[in-house]
Amino acid sequence: MDSLTDNIPWCHRNFVERKHSKMNFKKLVLCAAMICALAAIAVAQGNRGTAEATIKGKKITIDYGRPPLGSHSVSELPVGGVWRIGMNQATRIETTADLGVGADTVKAGKYTLWIKRTGENSWVLAFHPKTEGANGQPLWGAPPQTTGFIAQTPLKLEKAKDSVDRVTINLADARGKASFKVQWGTDVLTGTFDVK
């Protein structure tokens, strides 16, 4: 079967072939850009972790960023400082149960989690209702939320024997309570909250 350019005089055929080449090149560049963007998203999401626990038949899930240790540590957070517990997007918790956090009740739903250093040797795990940015995307962790927390519970700082390079969060059933643990390097912050 004859191609379209077989019926076009030579000078026009050359023009049509160049036009198709330019269109193919533009498509190639567009595809390459899309592949690069998707790869960047995949790498960024690859640095995320999940901690899950089912307590009293209710599921609790924490999604968090996992930055490498580098030269930072949890204990370097200044008094009054707030940490997003990870990197990139703010750390999110989703619970199908109401939670007893300190003296407050956190209703089943989605929240962001933050760690506040409230004194030289005192820390709290703070729950915030804001989970999305102004663009409707998951809330970014920087700058951190500093006001508007709905509940908080104390955390205890300990030193682990073994260091972990990336932030690691564990969530477990502690006799009907949720046991929360975050470790980065040898710094370990632990605490609990009730599951209703």
N, CA, C and O atoms as a DFTB+ gen file, in Angstrom:
784 C
 N C O
     1  1       0.845      -1.175       0.000
     2  2       0.000       0.000       0.000
     3  2       0.887       1.234       0.000
     4  3       1.896       1.293       0.704
     5  1       0.498       2.210      -0.795
     6  2       1.279       3.434      -0.896
     7  2       1.107       4.262       0.369
     8  3       0.034       4.295       0.972
     9  1       2.183       4.926       0.753
    10  2       2.074       5.832       1.896
    11  2       1.513       7.157       1.441
    12  3       1.447       7.428       0.242
    13  1       1.119       7.961       2.358
    14  2       0.557       9.267       2.070
    15  2       1.536      10.121       1.277
    16  3       1.129      10.865       0.384
    17  1       2.823      10.020       1.597
    18  2       3.815      10.871       0.938
    19  2       4.112      10.419      -0.482
    20  3       4.718      11.183      -1.232
    21  1       3.714       9.201      -0.897
    22  2       3.940       8.751      -2.279
    23  2       3.140       9.565      -3.274
    24  3       3.542       9.666      -4.434
    25  1       2.039      10.142      -2.876
    26  2       1.192      10.914      -3.772
    27  2       1.468      12.406      -3.716
    28  3       0.748      13.193      -4.330
    29  1       2.500      12.804      -2.988
    30  2       2.832      14.215      -2.840
    31  2       4.122      14.478      -3.582
    32  3       5.065      13.693      -3.476
    33  1       4.187      15.557      -4.328
    34  2       5.441      15.887      -5.014
    35  2       6.590      15.942      -4.017
    36  3       6.390      16.149      -2.820
    37  1       7.810      15.749      -4.545
    38  2       9.002      15.617      -3.709
    39  2       9.183      16.767      -2.735
    40  3       9.500      16.513      -1.573
    41  1       9.002      17.997      -3.133
    42  2       9.245      19.132      -2.230
    43  2       8.243      19.124      -1.071
    44  3       8.596      19.465       0.058
    45  1       7.005      18.738      -1.349
    46  2       6.015      18.688      -0.277
    47  2       6.251      17.480       0.629
    48  3       6.019      17.548       1.836
    49  1       6.714      16.379       0.041
    50  2       6.996      15.177       0.829
    51  2       8.047      15.481       1.890
    52  3       7.919      15.050       3.036
    53  1       9.073      16.212       1.515
    54  2      10.135      16.576       2.438
    55  2       9.572      17.406       3.603
    56  3       9.952      17.200       4.756
    57  1       8.678      18.330       3.299
    58  2       8.050      19.167       4.316
    59  2       7.226      18.316       5.277
    60  3       7.330      18.485       6.492
    61  1       6.413      17.405       4.752
    62  2       5.567      16.538       5.576
    63  2       6.423      15.657       6.466
    64  3       6.109      15.491       7.645
    65  1       7.505      15.084       5.932
    66  2       8.378      14.213       6.731
    67  2       9.049      14.988       7.858
    68  3       9.186      14.471       8.967
    69  1       9.480      16.255       7.579
    70  2      10.088      17.070       8.626
    71  2       9.055      17.418       9.701
    72  3       9.370      17.421      10.891
    73  1       7.841      17.706       9.283
    74  2       6.781      18.033      10.236
    75  2       6.498      16.849      11.152
    76  3       6.344      17.023      12.360
    77  1       6.430      15.637      10.581
    78  2       6.205      14.440      11.400
    79  2       7.391      14.178      12.319
    80  3       7.201      13.741      13.454
    81  1       8.606      14.436      11.854
    82  2       9.793      14.255      12.695
    83  2       9.750      15.191      13.892
    84  3      10.060      14.792      15.014
    85  1       9.359      16.452      13.644
    86  2       9.270      17.410      14.753
    87  2       8.202      16.973      15.748
    88  3       8.402      17.067      16.959
    89  1       7.057      16.490      15.235
    90  2       5.992      16.037      16.131
    91  2       6.449      14.829      16.929
    92  3       6.163      14.736      18.123
    93  1       7.154      13.900      16.290
    94  2       7.651      12.719      16.997
    95  2       8.670      13.112      18.060
    96  3       8.679      12.545      19.152
    97  1       9.530      14.083      17.746
    98  2      10.518      14.533      18.712
    99  2       9.818      15.164      19.918
   100  3      10.201      14.910      21.060
   101  1       8.796      15.982      19.668
   102  2       8.055      16.605      20.765
   103  2       7.384      15.539      21.628
   104  3       7.376      15.646      22.855
   105  1       6.825      14.522      20.995
   106  2       6.194      13.435      21.751
   107  2       7.231      12.702      22.593
   108  3       6.973      12.351      23.744
   109  1       8.408      12.474      22.008
   110  2       9.482      11.791      22.722
   111  2       9.914      12.592      23.947
   112  3      10.098      12.032      25.027
   113  1      10.076      13.915      23.773
   114  2      10.483      14.769      24.889
   115  2       9.403      14.774      25.965
   116  3       9.714      14.695      27.153
   117  1       8.145      14.865      25.562
   118  2       7.035      14.850      26.519
   119  2       7.003      13.532      27.295
   120  3       6.833      13.531      28.514
   121  1       7.165      12.421      26.594
   122  2       7.182      11.108      27.268
   123  2       8.346      10.998      28.243
   124  3       8.184      10.481      29.348
   125  1       9.524      11.482      27.842
   126  2      10.694      11.427      28.723
   127  2      10.456      12.262      29.975
   128  3      10.819      11.847      31.076
   129  1       9.844      13.447      29.813
   130  2       9.553      14.294      30.970
   131  2       8.569      13.620      31.913
   132  3       8.724      13.692      33.132
   133  1       7.554      12.962      31.352
   134  2       6.575      12.266      32.196
   135  2       7.220      11.107      32.938
   136  3       6.916      10.888      34.111
   137  1       8.092      10.368      32.292
   138  2       8.775       9.246      32.939
   139  2       9.650       9.751      34.080
   140  3       9.682       9.143      35.150
   141  1      10.365      10.863      33.863
   142  2      11.213      11.440      34.911
   143  2      10.373      11.887      36.104
   144  3      10.751      11.659      37.253
   145  1       9.232      12.524      35.833
   146  2       8.360      12.993      36.909
   147  2       7.818      11.810      37.718
   148  3       7.807      11.844      38.949
   149  1       7.373      10.771      37.018
   150  2       6.858       9.584      37.714
   151  2       7.946       8.894      38.528
   152  3       7.691       8.408      39.630
   153  1       9.169       8.852      37.975
   154  2      10.283       8.236      38.708
   155  2      10.592       9.022      39.973
   156  3      10.863       8.435      41.020
   157  1      10.552      10.364      39.882
   158  2      10.824      11.202      41.063
   159  2       9.769      10.976      42.137
   160  3      10.092      10.906      43.323
   161  1       8.517      10.864      41.726
   162  2       7.439      10.600      42.692
   163  2       7.634       9.232      43.331
   164  3       7.466       9.078      44.541
   165  1       7.987       8.239      42.521
   166  2       8.186       6.886      43.045
   167  2       9.336       6.848      44.046
   168  3       9.241       6.181      45.076
   169  1      10.427       7.563      43.748
   170  2      11.559       7.601      44.677
   171  2      11.150       8.282      45.980
   172  3      11.463       7.798      47.067
   173  1      10.439       9.426      45.859
   174  2      10.010      10.140      47.070
   175  2       9.082       9.267      47.906
   176  3       9.216       9.224      49.129
   177  1       8.152       8.576      47.274
   178  2       7.227       7.722      48.014
   179  2       7.929       6.471      48.526
   180  3       7.478       5.865      49.498
   181  1       9.026       6.077      47.884
   182  2       9.794       4.925      48.346
   183  2      10.447       5.182      49.686
   184  3      10.835       4.244      50.383
   185  1      10.571       6.452      50.053
   186  2      11.154       6.829      51.330
   187  2      10.076       7.014      52.387
   188  3      10.264       7.766      53.344
   189  1       8.957       6.338      52.223
   190  2       7.874       6.413      53.197
   191  2       7.710       5.053      53.854
   192  3       7.989       4.015      53.254
   193  1       7.259       5.081      55.076
   194  2       7.010       3.853      55.827
   195  2       5.601       3.848      56.370
   196  3       4.918       4.872      56.381
   197  1       5.177       2.685      56.818
   198  2       3.848       2.532      57.399
   199  2       3.956       1.709      58.674
   200  3       4.636       0.684      58.712
   201  1       3.274       2.174      59.716
   202  2       3.147       1.411      60.962
   203  2       1.664       1.144      61.150
   204  3       0.846       2.057      61.039
   205  1       1.314      -0.106      61.436
   206  2      -0.095      -0.477      61.604
   207  2      -0.272      -1.357      62.826
   208  3       0.610      -2.127      63.203
   209  1      -1.437      -1.218      63.428
   210  2      -1.797      -2.106      64.533
   211  2      -3.313      -2.214      64.581
   212  3      -4.028      -1.255      64.288
   213  1      -3.788      -3.390      64.954
   214  2      -5.209      -3.584      65.209
   215  2      -5.354      -3.801      66.708
   216  3      -4.830      -4.760      67.274
   217  1      -6.087      -2.874      67.338
   218  2      -6.240      -2.893      68.794
   219  2      -7.728      -2.829      69.105
   220  3      -8.438      -1.938      68.639
   221  1      -8.185      -3.783      69.896
   222  2      -9.612      -3.897      70.222
   223  2     -10.456      -3.981      68.945
   224  3     -11.573      -3.466      68.890
   225  1      -9.900      -4.639      67.923
   226  2     -10.616      -4.819      66.660
   227  2     -10.636      -3.587      65.766
   228  3     -11.291      -3.595      64.723
   229  1      -9.939      -2.540      66.150
   230  2      -9.909      -1.291      65.384
   231  2      -8.517      -1.086      64.792
   232  3      -7.503      -1.307      65.455
   233  1      -8.491      -0.659      63.532
   234  2      -7.215      -0.489      62.836
   235  2      -6.704       0.944      62.959
   236  3      -7.452       1.907      62.792
   237  1      -5.414       1.058      63.255
   238  2      -4.728       2.349      63.325
   239  2      -3.525       2.254      62.394
   240  3      -2.746       1.305      62.474
   241  1      -3.376       3.241      61.509
   242  2      -2.285       3.250      60.535
   243  2      -1.566       4.591      60.586
   244  3      -2.200       5.645      60.625
   245  1      -0.242       4.541      60.585
   246  2       0.578       5.750      60.528
   247  2       1.418       5.677      59.259
   248  3       2.108       4.686      59.020
   249  1       1.357       6.729      58.449
   250  2       2.147       6.857      57.220
   251  2       3.157       7.985      57.452
   252  3       2.774       9.086      57.848
   253  1       4.446       7.715      57.208
   254  2       5.479       8.691      57.557
   255  2       6.657       8.639      56.592
   256  3       6.902       7.620      55.946
   257  1       7.381       9.750      56.504
   258  2       8.604       9.814      55.711
   259  2       9.760       9.215      56.487
   260  3       9.760       9.215      57.718
   261  1      10.764       8.694      55.751
   262  2      11.890       8.011      56.399
   263  2      13.223       8.627      55.967
   264  3      13.949       8.033      55.169
   265  1      13.549       9.815      56.489
   266  2      14.827      10.421      56.101
   267  2      16.010       9.643      56.669
   268  3      15.900       9.010      57.719
   269  1      17.148       9.697      55.966
   270  2      18.353       9.075      56.524
   271  2      18.882       9.929      57.677
   272  3      18.577      11.117      57.779
   273  1      19.664       9.312      58.526
   274  2      20.146       9.973      59.740
   275  2      21.014      11.181      59.434
   276  3      20.768      12.261      59.971
   277  1      22.018      11.029      58.589
   278  2      22.907      12.157      58.303
   279  2      23.503      12.689      59.586
   280  3      24.018      11.928      60.405
   281  1      23.433      13.992      59.760
   282  2      24.028      14.605      60.957
   283  2      22.966      15.092      61.936
   284  3      23.272      15.866      62.843
   285  1      21.725      14.650      61.766
   286  2      20.645      15.101      62.636
   287  2      20.269      14.030      63.655
   288  3      20.610      12.857      63.506
   289  1      19.560      14.465      64.690
   290  2      18.996      13.523      65.648
   291  2      17.788      14.176      66.303
   292  3      17.653      15.399      66.298
   293  1      16.926      13.366      66.856
   294  2      15.731      13.863      67.523
   295  2      16.124      14.771      68.689
   296  3      15.488      15.800      68.916
   297  1      17.164      14.394      69.421
   298  2      17.548      15.155      70.611
   299  2      18.090      16.541      70.275
   300  3      18.261      17.359      71.179
   301  1      18.364      16.828      69.006
   302  2      18.829      18.158      68.604
   303  2      17.693      19.166      68.477
   304  3      17.946      20.366      68.372
   305  1      16.436      18.696      68.486
   306  2      15.300      19.600      68.370
   307  2      15.336      20.567      69.552
   308  3      15.396      20.124      70.699
   309  1      15.299      21.879      69.300
   310  2      15.362      22.830      70.412
   311  2      14.077      22.831      71.228
   312  3      13.014      22.462      70.729
   313  1      14.180      23.242      72.468
   314  2      12.994      23.383      73.318
   315  2      12.050      24.369      72.628
   316  3      12.462      25.451      72.211
   317  1      10.779      23.979      72.516
   318  2       9.791      24.792      71.809
   319  2       9.663      24.413      70.343
   320  3       8.758      24.890      69.658
   321  1      10.560      23.559      69.851
   322  2      10.536      23.146      68.455
   323  2       9.508      22.063      68.182
   324  3       9.107      21.327      69.083
   325  1       9.083      21.975      66.915
   326  2       8.117      20.970      66.470
   327  2       8.729      20.219      65.299
   328  3       9.296      20.827      64.391
   329  1       8.614      18.907      65.322
   330  2       9.161      18.050      64.266
   331  2       8.029      17.292      63.598
   332  3       7.111      16.815      64.266
   333  1       8.096      17.184      62.288
   334  2       7.051      16.487      61.516
   335  2       7.150      14.968      61.609
   336  3       6.300      14.270      61.056
   337  1       8.148      14.446      62.283
   338  2       8.388      13.001      62.424
   339  2       8.638      12.376      61.053
   340  3       7.911      11.475      60.635
   341  1       9.625      12.836      60.384
   342  2       9.953      12.243      59.087
   343  2      10.421      13.283      58.104
   344  3      11.188      14.183      58.446
   345  1       9.947      13.150      56.858
   346  2      10.327      14.100      55.819
   347  2       9.193      14.235      54.810
   348  3       8.260      13.434      54.774
   349  1       9.309      15.273      53.996
   350  2       8.342      15.572      52.936
   351  2       6.945      15.766      53.519
   352  3       6.735      16.688      54.308
   353  1       5.991      14.921      53.149
   354  2       4.633      15.087      53.667
   355  2       4.616      14.890      55.177
   356  3       5.412      14.134      55.733
   357  1       3.699      15.581      55.817
   358  2       3.547      15.425      57.266
   359  2       3.155      13.980      57.580
   360  3       2.508      13.317      56.769
   361  1       3.543      13.508      58.739
   362  2       3.171      12.168      59.184
   363  2       1.672      12.147      59.459
   364  3       1.139      13.015      60.149
   365  1       0.998      11.126      58.900
   366  2      -0.462      11.031      59.024
   367  2      -0.846       9.783      59.805
   368  3      -0.227       8.727      59.676
   369  1      -1.884       9.934      60.615
   370  2      -2.458       8.794      61.324
   371  2      -3.915       8.679      60.905
   372  3      -4.626       9.679      60.806
   373  1      -4.348       7.449      60.661
   374  2      -5.755       7.180      60.370
   375  2      -6.217       6.113      61.347
   376  3      -5.580       5.070      61.495
   377  1      -7.327       6.382      62.008
   378  2      -7.833       5.458      63.021
   379  2      -9.320       5.193      62.819
   380  3     -10.087       6.105      62.512
   381  1      -9.715       3.941      62.995
   382  2     -11.137       3.595      62.936
   383  2     -11.760       3.627      64.336
   384  3     -12.961       3.408      64.498
   385  1     -10.925       3.901      65.342
   386  2     -11.395       3.978      66.732
   387  2     -11.235       5.397      67.256
   388  3     -10.374       6.141      66.788
   389  1     -12.050       5.767      68.211
   390  2     -11.777       6.980      68.967
   391  2     -10.566       6.690      69.840
   392  3     -10.389       5.569      70.318
   393  1      -9.737       7.700      70.045
   394  2      -8.526       7.536      70.837
   395  2      -8.571       8.443      72.058
   396  3      -9.086       9.559      71.996
   397  1      -8.029       7.954      73.167
   398  2      -7.868       8.771      74.363
   399  2      -6.426       9.244      74.402
   400  3      -5.514       8.468      74.687
   401  1      -6.228      10.523      74.114
   402  2      -4.878      11.092      74.044
   403  2      -4.761      12.142      75.138
   404  3      -5.357      13.216      75.058
   405  1      -3.977      11.808      76.166
   406  2      -3.931      12.686      77.330
   407  2      -5.326      12.745      77.936
   408  3      -5.941      11.708      78.185
   409  1      -5.828      13.950      78.174
   410  2      -7.162      14.118      78.749
   411  2      -8.225      14.312      77.668
   412  3      -9.392      14.546      77.983
   413  1      -7.833      14.217      76.401
   414  2      -8.739      14.507      75.289
   415  2      -9.122      13.256      74.505
   416  3      -8.406      12.254      74.509
   417  1     -10.271      13.341      73.831
   418  2     -10.703      12.276      72.931
   419  2     -10.478      12.730      71.500
   420  3     -10.913      13.813      71.106
   421  1      -9.794      11.897      70.724
   422  2      -9.584      12.137      69.296
   423  2     -10.533      11.192      68.574
   424  3     -10.395       9.972      68.661
   425  1     -11.489      11.760      67.867
   426  2     -12.499      10.955      67.159
   427  2     -11.866      10.164      66.020
   428  3     -10.854      10.583      65.459
   429  1     -12.455       9.031      65.680
   430  2     -11.985       8.225      64.548
   431  2     -11.874       9.126      63.324
   432  3     -12.746       9.960      63.079
   433  1     -10.808       8.959      62.563
   434  2     -10.593       9.790      61.377
   435  2      -9.126       9.906      61.036
   436  3      -8.317       9.061      61.419
   437  1      -8.783      10.977      60.301
   438  2      -7.413      11.220      59.838
   439  2      -6.872      12.492      60.481
   440  3      -7.576      13.494      60.611
   441  1      -5.594      12.423      60.883
   442  2      -4.921      13.540      61.544
   443  2      -3.452      13.534      61.128
   444  3      -2.966      12.562      60.550
   445  1      -2.751      14.626      61.425
   446  2      -1.301      14.610      61.274
   447  2      -0.694      14.550      62.677
   448  3      -1.270      15.043      63.647
   449  1       0.484      13.932      62.751
   450  2       1.200      13.769      64.023
   451  2       2.467      14.610      64.012
   452  3       3.142      14.732      62.991
   453  1       2.772      15.180      65.153
   454  2       3.950      16.031      65.319
   455  2       4.574      15.736      66.676
   456  3       3.881      15.342      67.614
   457  1       5.870      15.925      66.773
   458  2       6.544      15.814      68.070
   459  2       6.998      17.204      68.475
   460  3       7.653      17.913      67.711
   461  1       6.632      17.578      69.704
   462  2       7.026      18.876      70.249
   463  2       7.974      18.646      71.420
   464  3       7.744      17.779      72.264
   465  1       9.028      19.427      71.456
   466  2       9.911      19.395      72.622
   467  2       9.451      20.513      73.543
   468  3       9.591      21.693      73.224
   469  1       8.907      20.132      74.676
   470  2       8.299      21.109      75.581
   471  2       9.224      21.532      76.729
   472  3       8.913      22.473      77.460
   473  1      10.333      20.855      76.883
   474  2      11.291      21.191      77.939
   475  2      12.605      20.491      77.652
   476  3      12.724      19.751      76.675
   477  1      13.584      20.725      78.501
   478  2      14.904      20.123      78.285
   479  2      14.815      18.601      78.176
   480  3      15.495      17.992      77.351
   481  1      13.970      17.989      79.014
   482  2      13.814      16.534      78.995
   483  2      12.358      16.120      78.835
   484  3      11.956      15.070      79.337
   485  1      11.565      16.929      78.141
   486  2      10.156      16.573      77.970
   487  2       9.719      16.775      76.515
   488  3      10.086      17.741      75.847
   489  1       8.924      15.818      76.070
   490  2       8.466      15.749      74.691
   491  2       6.995      15.343      74.702
   492  3       6.535      14.705      75.649
   493  1       6.254      15.710      73.652
   494  2       4.885      15.241      73.511
   495  2       4.625      14.843      72.057
   496  3       5.208      15.391      71.122
   497  1       3.730      13.873      71.907
   498  2       3.185      13.499      70.606
   499  2       1.909      14.306      70.461
   500  3       1.008      14.192      71.292
   501  1       1.819      15.125      69.412
   502  2       0.690      16.036      69.246
   503  2      -0.118      15.684      67.997
   504  3       0.446      15.421      66.935
   505  1      -1.435      15.683      68.136
   506  2      -2.366      15.389      67.039
   507  2      -2.909      16.705      66.489
   508  3      -3.301      17.589      67.250
   509  1      -2.928      16.828      65.168
   510  2      -3.430      18.044      64.525
   511  2      -4.502      17.657      63.510
   512  3      -4.334      16.672      62.790
   513  1      -5.613      18.418      63.436
   514  2      -6.692      18.050      62.512
   515  2      -6.386      18.352      61.039
   516  3      -7.052      17.820      60.151
   517  1      -5.396      19.193      60.775
   518  2      -5.107      19.572      59.382
   519  2      -4.319      18.457      58.693
   520  3      -3.231      18.087      59.135
   521  1      -4.890      17.923      57.593
   522  2      -4.234      16.835      56.860
   523  2      -3.939      17.203      55.410
   524  3      -3.197      16.493      54.731
   525  1      -4.519      18.317      54.924
   526  2      -4.315      18.732      53.539
   527  2      -3.834      20.169      53.490
   528  3      -4.172      20.988      54.344
   529  1      -3.030      20.458      52.459
   530  2      -2.605      21.826      52.220
   531  2      -3.686      22.580      51.458
   532  3      -4.736      22.019      51.145
   533  1      -3.429      23.854      51.159
   534  2      -4.392      24.689      50.437
   535  2      -4.683      24.147      49.041
   536  3      -5.731      24.436      48.464
   537  1      -3.751      23.359      48.500
   538  2      -3.914      22.797      47.153
   539  2      -4.709      21.492      47.144
   540  3      -4.889      20.890      46.085
   541  1      -5.183      21.050      48.302
   542  2      -5.951      19.808      48.377
   543  2      -5.084      18.559      48.430
   544  3      -5.610      17.450      48.522
   545  1      -3.765      18.720      48.372
   546  2      -2.827      17.603      48.453
   547  2      -2.474      17.338      49.914
   548  3      -2.734      18.182      50.772
   549  1      -1.879      16.166      50.212
   550  2      -1.471      15.912      51.604
   551  2      -0.605      17.050      52.142
   552  3       0.233      17.595      51.424
   553  1      -0.812      17.397      53.394
   554  2      -0.097      18.494      54.047
   555  2       1.402      18.233      54.033
   556  3       1.848      17.132      54.355
   557  1       2.168      19.231      53.665
   558  2       3.625      19.131      53.678
   559  2       4.101      19.352      55.101
   560  3       3.454      20.072      55.861
   561  1       5.200      18.757      55.469
   562  2       5.673      18.830      56.845
   563  2       6.455      20.078      57.192
   564  3       6.734      20.325      58.365
   565  1       6.818      20.880      56.186
   566  2       7.550      22.115      56.450
   567  2       6.807      23.264      55.782
   568  3       6.462      23.158      54.605
   569  1       6.555      24.338      56.481
   570  2       6.869      24.538      57.884
   571  2       5.941      23.709      58.775
   572  3       4.818      23.397      58.378
   573  1       6.400      23.356      59.964
   574  2       5.568      22.528      60.843
   575  2       4.379      23.306      61.402
   576  3       4.401      24.534      61.475
   577  1       3.359      22.578      61.788
   578  2       2.233      23.183      62.500
   579  2       2.731      23.520      63.908
   580  3       3.402      22.707      64.543
   581  1       2.410      24.691      64.381
   582  2       2.866      25.086      65.721
   583  2       1.712      25.406      66.658
   584  3       1.908      25.537      67.866
   585  1       0.503      25.532      66.101
   586  2      -0.684      25.802      66.915
   587  2      -1.835      24.954      66.380
   588  3      -1.743      24.377      65.296
   589  1      -2.911      24.887      67.146
   590  2      -4.107      24.187      66.687
   591  2      -4.137      22.707      66.992
   592  3      -4.984      21.990      66.458
   593  1      -3.239      22.227      67.834
   594  2      -3.224      20.813      68.199
   595  2      -4.465      20.493      69.028
   596  3      -4.879      21.289      69.871
   597  1      -5.058      19.317      68.784
   598  2      -6.292      18.963      69.495
   599  2      -6.041      18.025      70.671
   600  3      -6.895      17.879      71.546
   601  1      -4.875      17.394      70.691
   602  2      -4.565      16.481      71.803
   603  2      -3.069      16.204      71.794
   604  3      -2.414      16.259      70.754
   605  1      -2.543      15.905      72.979
   606  2      -1.131      15.521      73.065
   607  2      -0.902      14.610      74.267
   608  3      -1.605      14.662      75.276
   609  1       0.112      13.780      74.101
   610  2       0.451      12.831      75.159
   611  2       1.963      12.832      75.340
   612  3       2.698      12.994      74.366
   613  1       2.444      12.653      76.581
   614  2       3.887      12.717      76.820
   615  2       4.646      11.558      76.179
   616  3       4.136      10.445      76.045
   617  1       5.879      11.859      75.791
   618  2       6.809      10.854      75.270
   619  2       8.047      10.845      76.144
   620  3       8.395      11.850      76.763
   621  1       8.708       9.695      76.188
   622  2       9.930       9.545      76.967
   623  2      11.089       9.296      76.003
   624  3      10.991       8.449      75.116
   625  1      12.190      10.036      76.178
   626  2      13.374       9.860      75.340
   627  2      14.319       8.867      75.994
   628  3      14.672       8.996      77.166
   629  1      14.723       7.871      75.210
   630  2      15.693       6.867      75.664
   631  2      16.762       6.719      74.591
   632  3      16.599       7.200      73.469
   633  1      17.842       6.060      74.938
   634  2      18.903       5.761      73.981
   635  2      18.899       4.264      73.699
   636  3      18.869       3.449      74.621
   637  1      18.930       3.908      72.409
   638  2      18.966       2.500      72.007
   639  2      20.419       2.043      71.884
   640  3      21.319       2.848      71.645
   641  1      20.630       0.741      72.049
   642  2      21.975       0.173      71.845
   643  2      22.365       0.244      70.380
   644  3      23.493       0.597      70.039
   645  1      21.403      -0.100      69.511
   646  2      21.666      -0.125      68.079
   647  2      21.047       1.089      67.406
   648  3      19.943       1.512      67.749
   649  1      21.767       1.637      66.452
   650  2      21.305       2.803      65.709
   651  2      20.538       2.378      64.464
   652  3      20.859       1.358      63.854
   653  1      19.523       3.157      64.083
   654  2      18.843       2.940      62.806
   655  2      19.106       4.159      61.932
   656  3      19.061       5.295      62.406
   657  1      19.380       3.918      60.658
   658  2      19.739       5.000      59.754
   659  2      18.530       5.819      59.339
   660  3      18.643       7.032      59.162
   661  1      17.379       5.187      59.182
   662  2      16.176       5.904      58.747
   663  2      15.137       5.929      59.864
   664  3      15.032       4.991      60.655
   665  1      14.375       7.011      59.914
   666  2      13.305       7.121      60.914
   667  2      12.427       5.881      60.820
   668  3      12.026       5.475      59.730
   669  1      12.133       5.286      61.967
   670  2      11.299       4.088      62.032
   671  2      10.256       4.271      63.123
   672  3      10.582       4.571      64.272
   673  1       8.996       4.086      62.744
   674  2       7.899       4.178      63.712
   675  2       7.297       2.797      63.902
   676  3       7.062       2.076      62.932
   677  1       7.049       2.433      65.143
   678  2       6.369       1.185      65.478
   679  2       5.102       1.517      66.264
   680  3       5.070       2.432      67.086
   681  1       4.075       0.744      65.979
   682  2       2.797       0.881      66.665
   683  2       2.397      -0.526      67.084
   684  3       2.427      -1.444      66.265
   685  1       2.025      -0.707      68.343
   686  2       1.703      -2.053      68.826
   687  2       0.599      -1.999      69.864
   688  3       0.319      -0.954      70.451
   689  1      -0.021      -3.152      70.076
   690  2      -1.050      -3.311      71.097
   691  2      -0.352      -3.554      72.434
   692  3       0.382      -4.530      72.593
   693  1      -0.586      -2.664      73.382
   694  2      -0.015      -2.792      74.720
   695  2      -1.169      -2.945      75.710
   696  3      -1.524      -2.008      76.426
   697  1      -1.745      -4.149      75.735
   698  2      -2.868      -4.459      76.624
   699  2      -4.036      -3.495      76.433
   700  3      -4.572      -2.940      77.392
   701  1      -4.414      -3.314      75.174
   702  2      -5.556      -2.466      74.855
   703  2      -5.228      -1.005      74.617
   704  3      -6.101      -0.229      74.228
   705  1      -3.988      -0.622      74.845
   706  2      -3.538       0.736      74.527
   707  2      -2.646       0.654      73.293
   708  3      -2.118      -0.407      72.962
   709  1      -2.487       1.783      72.625
   710  2      -1.559       1.843      71.490
   711  2      -0.201       2.281      72.017
   712  3      -0.071       3.335      72.639
   713  1       0.797       1.464      71.761
   714  2       2.169       1.794      72.122
   715  2       2.828       2.404      70.890
   716  3       2.868       1.784      69.827
   717  1       3.347       3.626      71.037
   718  2       3.969       4.372      69.947
   719  2       5.459       4.469      70.208
   720  3       5.885       4.777      71.321
   721  1       6.261       4.202      69.165
   722  2       7.712       4.305      69.304
   723  2       8.286       4.840      68.006
   724  3       7.987       4.322      66.931
   725  1       9.110       5.875      68.100
   726  2       9.826       6.388      66.932
   727  2      11.314       6.370      67.261
   728  3      11.730       6.820      68.329
   729  1      12.114       5.844      66.330
   730  2      13.563       5.794      66.521
   731  2      14.251       6.394      65.315
   732  3      13.870       6.157      64.169
   733  1      15.299       7.197      65.611
   734  2      16.153       7.754      64.571
   735  2      17.553       7.805      65.154
   736  3      17.785       8.493      66.148
   737  1      18.474       7.096      64.556
   738  2      19.784       6.944      65.162
   739  2      19.629       6.122      66.424
   740  3      19.027       5.048      66.398
   741  1      20.165       6.614      67.529
   742  2      19.990       5.917      68.813
   743  2      18.918       6.577      69.676
   744  3      18.615       6.096      70.768
   745  1      18.345       7.679      69.187
   746  2      17.266       8.345      69.928
   747  2      15.957       7.589      69.738
   748  3      15.560       7.291      68.611
   749  1      15.289       7.282      70.847
   750  2      14.006       6.581      70.811
   751  2      13.017       7.339      71.684
   752  3      13.266       7.572      72.867
   753  1      11.886       7.724      71.081
   754  2      10.803       8.353      71.834
   755  2       9.655       7.369      71.915
   756  3       9.233       6.817      70.898
   757  1       9.135       7.140      73.143
   758  2       8.057       6.179      73.341
   759  2       6.917       6.804      74.144
   760  3       7.115       7.706      74.958
   761  1       5.718       6.286      73.881
   762  2       4.545       6.744      74.621
   763  2       3.370       5.858      74.307
   764  3       3.484       4.926      73.511
   765  1       2.242       6.138      74.923
   766  2       1.017       5.350      74.687
   767  2      -0.178       6.291      74.587
   768  3      -0.138       7.436      75.037
   769  1      -1.238       5.768      73.984
   770  2      -2.539       6.455      74.013
   771  2      -3.603       5.388      74.030
   772  3      -3.382       4.266      73.575
   773  1      -4.773       5.742      74.563
   774  2      -5.868       4.791      74.719
   775  2      -6.611       4.578      73.413
   776  3      -6.699       5.473      72.572
   777  1      -7.147       3.365      73.261
   778  2      -8.018       3.024      72.132
   779  2      -9.367       2.710      72.738
   780  3      -9.486       1.798      73.556
   781  1     -10.394       3.462      72.343
   782  2     -11.728       3.312      72.949
   783  2     -12.595       2.357      72.155
   784  3     -13.745       2.117      72.523
